[in-house]
Every structure is written in structure tokens, then in C-alpha cells.
Amino acid sequence: MIHMEYYLIVSTIMMFAGIYGFFTRRNTLAILISVELMLNATDINFAVFNRFLFPEEMEGHFFALFSIGISAAETAIAIAIMINIYRNLRSIQVRNLDELKH
């Protein structure tokens, strides 16, 4: 049986990789991927804590499934916004978003 610490280490690495990518990337698609990475890290935590703390309960798995559904909807909306930004600016770089104010 794999110990909880190993799952938490993987989840922590995924979370910090997502945070690093969110703050350092200039492309909105890369930022979206970083946000998805952070959401997946929280899904791992939901499932792991459910398995180790309440093995006969299913709340952690339901929270993870709900989070996956929310992240799918968030991704669809974000990609639609990026398509509209690309139609107007011909770029999805974050530094060009100031041109939308004019």
C-alpha cells in the first residue's frame, strides 16, 4: 500500500508547478493549463484524504468529480474567451490584452 505522503508530494509538486506557470507564462493558453494543473492537484487531495481518513465514505470522490465538472466548464468558457481575443487582436499573449480597452 502506498503511503499518503507520496500522494501529497505529487500533489504539492503539481500545485507549485501550476502556480509557477501561472505567474511566469505570457500566453493565456499556458496560463489556462497552469490553472488546470492546480485544480488537478486539489482533486488528488480530495481523493487521497477521502481514502485514508474515511475509507468507507465517498464524499472526497464526489467533491473530486464535482471539481472536474467545474474545471471542464471553466476550460470551455476560457477557450471561448481566447477565441474571441484572437479574433480581435490576432494574438493570445497577455501583454496585448491592454489593446482591448481602446
C-alpha positions in Angstrom: 0.0 0.0 0.0 1.3 3.4 -1.0 1.6 5.9 1.9 -0.3 9.1 2.0 2.9 11.2 1.9 3.7 10.1 -1.6 0.4 11.2 -2.9 0.7 14.5 -1.1 4.2 15.0 -2.5 3.0 14.5 -6.1 0.0 16.9 -5.4 2.3 19.5 -3.9 4.7 19.3 -6.9 1.7 19.7 -9.3 0.4 22.6 -7.3 3.6 24.5 -7.3 4.3 23.8 -11.0 0.8 25.3 -11.7 1.5 28.3 -9.5 4.9 28.9 -11.2 3.3 28.5 -14.6 0.5 30.9 -13.8 2.8 33.7 -12.7 5.6 33.2 -15.3 3.7 32.5 -18.6 2.7 35.2 -21.0 0.4 33.1 -23.1 -3.2 32.8 -22.0 -3.4 29.1 -23.1 -0.3 28.3 -20.9 -2.0 30.1 -18.0 -5.1 28.1 -18.5 -3.1 24.9 -18.5 -1.4 26.0 -15.2 -4.8 26.6 -13.6 -5.9 23.1 -14.7 -2.8 21.7 -13.1 -3.6 23.4 -9.8 -7.2 22.0 -10.0 -6.0 18.5 -10.6 -3.7 18.8 -7.6 -6.7 19.6 -5.4 -8.6 16.7 -7.0 -5.8 14.3 -5.9 -6.0 15.7 -2.4 -9.8 15.2 -2.3 -9.4 11.5 -3.3 -6.4 10.8 -1.1 -7.8 12.3 2.1 -11.1 10.5 1.5 -9.3 7.2 1.0 -7.1 7.5 4.1 -9.4 9.3 6.5 -12.8 8.0 5.6 -12.3 4.8 3.5 -15.9 3.7 3.6 -17.3 7.2 2.7 -17.5 8.7 -0.8 -17.5 12.4 -0.2 -14.0 13.0 -1.4 -14.6 11.3 -4.7 -17.8 13.3 -5.2 -16.0 16.5 -4.5 -13.3 15.5 -7.0 -15.9 14.7 -9.6 -17.7 18.0 -9.0 -14.4 19.8 -9.3 -13.6 18.0 -12.6 -17.0 19.1 -13.9 -16.4 22.7 -12.8 -12.9 22.7 -14.4 -14.4 21.4 -17.7 -16.9 24.2 -17.8 -14.2 26.7 -16.9 -12.0 25.4 -19.7 -14.8 25.7 -22.2 -15.5 29.3 -21.2 -11.8 30.2 -21.2 -11.2 28.8 -24.6 -14.2 30.7 -26.0 -12.8 33.9 -24.5 -9.4 33.2 -26.0 -11.0 32.6 -29.4 -12.7 36.0 -29.2 -9.5 37.7 -28.1 -7.7 36.1 -31.0 -10.3 37.3 -33.5 -9.9 40.8 -32.3 -6.1 41.0 -31.7 -4.7 38.1 -33.7 -2.7 37.1 -30.6 -3.4 35.5 -27.3 -0.5 37.0 -25.4 -1.3 38.6 -22.1 0.7 41.8 -22.8 -1.6 42.5 -25.8 -4.8 42.4 -23.8 -4.5 46.1 -22.9 -5.4 46.9 -26.5 -9.0 45.7 -25.8 -9.6 48.7 -23.6 -9.5 51.1 -26.5 
